[in-house]
Amino acid sequence: MFVSSSSRPRISSGPDATILHADLDAFYASVEQRDDPSLRGLPVIVGGGVVLAASYEAKAYGVRTASSASRALHLCPHAVVVPPRMSAYAAASKAVFDVFAHTTPLVEGLSIDEAFLDVAGLRKIAGTPVEIAARLRREVREQVGLPITVGVARTKFLAKVASAVGKPDGLLHVPPDRELEFLHPLPVERLWGVGAITSGKLRDAGIGTVGQLAHYPEEVLVTIVGPAAGHHLHALAWARDPRPVEVGRRRRSVGAQHALGRRPKSREDVDAALVTLVDRVTRRLRRGRRVGRTVILRLRFDDFTRVTRSHTLVQPSAQTQTILLSARGLLDKAMPMIESKGITLVGVAVANLEDDCPQQLALPFDPYSSSSLDTTLDSVRDRFGSSAVTRAVLLGRDPGISVPILPD
């Protein structure tokens, strides 16, 4: 629990701290350590060529998610590398979210290993927010066997920061009357939206802590990071975040990506990765009964620069062939850049989503508008596994890792 340096109690005139941010610790690695007791206490890396997760024992050596396995093993040569088991992680996530649902009906999932919970109004039947958070942590440990950190605060932003500061396996409560005392000493990188580029701009301007940013003139701040980011960061620095916990909030986009490594790739290699990603994304869209209007292609080159290209369809769609044709068109236009700069990652996303409702077809009719083939393949893969039916072009190729996501 956050403890103020002041010994005199202060009375808050604002709302209570009733928002919880619950975040599983080193999720994939914790599942591996839970299921294999011989791994407990050891530095564990989940992944193959890329680190998908690292236990806190591995993180102590500087191993970070998304770094290369070779880099990770250079930092921690005695680490144990285990292959990912996505079905085990999906099952563990479902069990944890069952605990969340039994805690409060107001749950906003952010990913398979974290969520916001609103416990306002539960004091008479379940205790204080801190007592609820403590019980939640205990139940996740007892029922699922995993460590989880919970931040308790008045706003979603502060609750998320509190859980990050409280890791690993902790509980951190930020009382409303001590929010700025907790927030202002933290580095600016704790603010949502401050990545490497924004951090560099702020530190070049002499802004290293949240408190320094809060007291920086807002009209000058926007000249450093831009109007939208400047107003956003200034509000967060003063703990202003009016967003409520949203139950049933649906995604704005669905995407997937595949790291290709640094070896040379042919046009066929990149196209095969693209086909796999489109199959994966459109299947997720259909499972959630969503359709999208904008197809997005994301590329990362050998020099780590990135580009994004997009195309907007005439009508929203979740049909594999329609999305694939659009994505291939974007890839064709990007091939000169790929050939000159090399490529290490390709990603596909479909955005501007809406519910899949009957639509008036536009002329000329889309020759791929029939969904019978897609739904048949979905049924086969749901019953016999995602590799039961595959495209000939993908035979013998690495399909990459399909990361589990929350149901939409």
N, C-alpha and C positions, 0 to 999 in steps of 0.2 A: 504494500500500500504506500502511496506517496505521502511523505511526511513533511510538513512545512517546517522551515527553520524557526518560525515564530512560535513562541509558547502561548501567546494569547489567542483563544479561539475567535474566529470571525464568522459572522452570520451572513449567509448568502441570501440575496433577495431574488435570485433567478431560479430557473427550474432545477430540479434535482438531477444528479448523475444517474440516469436510468438506461443508458445505452451501453451494451456490451459488444466488444469486438473479440470474437473467439477465433484463435488461429493455431492450428496444429503445428507442432514444432518439427522442422525437417521431415515433412510428412512421409515421403517415400522411404527415406532412410530409417525412420522410426518404425514403419511397418516391417521392414526387413529385420530390424533388431528385435521387434516383438516376436516375429515368427521363427527366428533362429537365435536362441539364447546365446550361442557361441559368439555372436557379433556384438553383444552388449558391451559397452565400454571401449569398443574398438573404432578407429576411424573408418567409416563406411562411405563408399562412393557408389551411387546408383547410376548406371549408364554404360555406354560403350565408348564411342568416339567423343561424345559430349557428356559432361556432367549434368545429369538431370536433377540430382539431389545429393547433398552431403550431410552426414551426421555432424553434430556439434564437435565431436572429437576431431573430425577432418577439417571443419571450418577453423579450428584453432590453429591449423597450419597454413591458413590462407586459401584453402580450397573454396571455390565459389561456383554456384550454379551457372550453367551455360559456358563455362570455360572448357577447354579441351581436356580430354583424359590424360594426354601426355603432359600437359602443364600441371594438372592436379597431382599426378604421380611424381613429378619432379619436386613439387612442394612437400608431398607426403608419400615417400616411397613405400612405406609399410602399410598403406591403406588397403582395405579389402574392397575390390570392385565386384559388384553383383549386377546381373542383368535385371532390367526393370520387369515387374509383374503387374501390368496395368489392371488386370481383373482383380487382383488382391487390393490394390489401392482404391478401385471403384467400390468394392464391397466395404472396405473400412470407412470410406467417405459416407456411404449410405447409413452405416451404423451410427456414425457421429451425428449426422443430420437428424436421425431419429431421436437422439438425446436432445438436440436443439428443439425439435418439435414438441417434446414432452416438457420442455422448460417454459416455453412461451409460444403462442401462435404467431407472434410477430417476428419472423425470421427472414432476413434478406441475404441469400447466398451470394457470395462474391466469386468463389471458385470452389473446387471440391474439398479444399482444406481450410476455408475461412468463411465467416458470416457475421453479420450484425444481428443482434437480438435486442428488442425493446421490451424491458421488463417493468415499465411504468404501470402502476395499478395493481401490481402483484404483491405489494408489501404485506397486506393483511393475510394472504393465503400462502405466501412463499418466503416472506422475510425481506430484508433490505437487498438492494442490488448487489452489494458485496457478498452477502450470504448466499444469494442465488448463484453468483459467479463461482464462489468456492464449491458449492454443491455441484455445479455443472462440471467443473474440473474433476472433481472426485468421481462423478458418474462416468465421464468419458474414460478415465483411467480404469475404473472397475469393469465397465461393460465392454469397452473396445480395446483396452490395453495400451492406450497411447497417451503421451503427454500433450497438454494443450495450455496455451497462455491466453489469459483473458484480460483485456483492458476495460475499465469501467469509467465512463465520463458522461458529460452532459450532451456532447455532440458526437457525430460519427467520426469526424476527423480526429478529435482528441482521443476517442476510444481506440482508434487504430494506432495512433502514435503511442498510446499507453501500452498496448499489447506488444508493439515493437521494442519499446524500452524495457518491458518486463520480461522478455525472453532470456533464456529458455525456461519453460515449465513454471511460469510465474503468474501472479495476479497483481495488477497495479491499478489502484483507484485514484482518480484525479478529482478531488472535491471542487465544486463550482467556484468556491471563493479562493482557490489557490491555482487556478488554471494558468495564469500568466507566469506565476512563480515556477511552475513545472515546465511550461513551454518555452519561455524566452531564453534560458541558457542552452537549449538544444541547438545543434548545428542546422544550418538552413536546409541541408539535404533531407531532414525529417519532414519537410513540407511536401504535400502532394503536388506534383508537377515540377519538382526541382530534380532534374536529371543532370547528367554530366555537363551538358552544354550550358544550361541555365545556372548551374552551380559555379561554373567557371566565370560567367559574366558577373554574378553577384560577388564572388570573392575578389575578382579584379577591381570591383568598386569598393572593396573594403568591408563587405557585408558577409560575416562568417557565422553569425548566430541569428536565431529567430528574433531575438530581442533587438538586435541591430537593424534588422529588416523592418520590424514594427515601427521603429522610431525614425526610419528613413522617410523623407518626404515622398508621398505617394506620386505626386506629379513628376518627380525625378525618377522614381522607380520604373514607371511605365516607359521612360526613354531608354532604360537599360534592357528590359526583358519584353517590352511590347505592352500595349494597353490591356489586352485580355489577361495575360499572365500577371501583369503588375497589380491590377485590381484584385485578382484572385488570391495572390500570395499575401497581399497586404491584409485582406480580410482574414485569412487563416492565421496570420501572425498575431491577430487580436482575438483569436478563438471564435471567430464568427463563421458559423456553418449551420444554416437553417434547415438542411435537408433531413427529412424524416426517414425512418426505416421503412422501406417499401417492400411489401409482401407481393410475391407474384410478378415482380418486375421482369419483363422479357428482354432478351438481348437485342441490341441494335445491329449486330453483325455476327456472322459465324465464319470462322476461318481455321486454317491449319497451315503448318509450315514444315519444311523438311531441310535439315542441314545436310549439305552435299559433300562436306569436306574440302580439302584444298587440292586434291588431285585434279588433273585436267578432265573436263566433262565435254562429251559430244552433244550435238543438238538432240540426239535421240535420248541421251541420259537425262537431260533437262526436261524433255517432253514427257518421258516416263514418270518422272517425279510429279510433274504437273497433273498428269492423268490420275495418279494415285490421290493427290490432294483434292481434286475436283470430285472424285468418287466419294471421298470421305466427307467433304463439306456438304454436298447435295444430299447425302444420306442423312446427315444430321438435320438438315432443313426439313426434309420430309418427315422425319421422326417427330419433330416439333410442330409439324403442320404450319410451316412458315414458307414464304416465298420472298425473294429479294430482287431489287431492281438494278443494283450496281455491283459489277464484278470488279474485284481489285486484285492486282498482281503486285507482289512485293519481292524485290530482289536485293541480295547483299553480295557485293563483289569482293575480290581477293584483297582489296585495300581497305575493306570494312566499311566503305561507303554504301549507302542504300538509296534505292529509288522506288517509287510507287507509281503505278499506272492504273487507270480505271476506265471502265466503259459502262455506260448506262443503257440497259435494255429498254426496248419499246414497252414491254409488259413485264411485270415481276414474274419470276420463275424459280422453280426448284428442280427443273429437269436437267439431268446430267449432261446430255448432249448440247443443250442450249448454253449452259454455263461453260462447258468445255470449249465450244467454238469461240466464245467471247474471250476466254482466257488464252487460248492459242493465238488469237489475233493480237492480243497484247504482247504475248511472248515473241511473236514474229517481229513486231516493231522494235522490241528491245534487244534482238539478237546481235546487232552491230556492237552495242555496248558490252554485251556478254562476251563476245569474241575478242574484244580488245582489252577488257578488264578482268576476265575470269569471273566465276560465280561460286559462291560458297553456300548460299541459301536461297530457296524459292518458297514463296508463300502465296496462298490464295484465300480470298475472303469474299463473302457476299454480304452487302450492306443494304441500307434502306429497306429493312425487313417489314413485312406485314403478315397478317394471318392469311392462310391459304383458303380463300373463299372463291366460289364460282365467279368467273369473269367473262365478259363479252370478248370473244376473240376478235383480233384486228385483222384486216386484210392487208397483204396476203397472209394466209394461214401459215403458222410455224409448222414445218414438216415434222418437228420433233415434239409437238405439243402433247402427244399421247403419253400417258404416265404408266401404261401397262407393263412395259419392260422394266422400268425402274422399280415399280412396286413389287414385281415378281422377284427381281434380284434382291431387293431388301428382305423379302420374306425368307428366301433361301439362306441369306447370310445371317439373319437373326436366329434361324433354327440351327444351322450347321457351322456357323463361324464366319468371320469376315473373309477368310481365305478360301471358302468353299467354291466360289466362282470368281475368276479373275480374268482380266483382259490378256490376250495373247502377247501384246507388247510388253506386259509386265512379268512374263514368265522368266524366272531366274534372276529377277532384280530385287534389291532390297526395298521393301515398301516403306521403310522408316517406322517410327513409333507413333502410334495413335494414342495421344494423351487423353485420359478420361475427362469429361467436362460435366458440369451440372446439367440435369435435364432442363429443357427450356419450357 
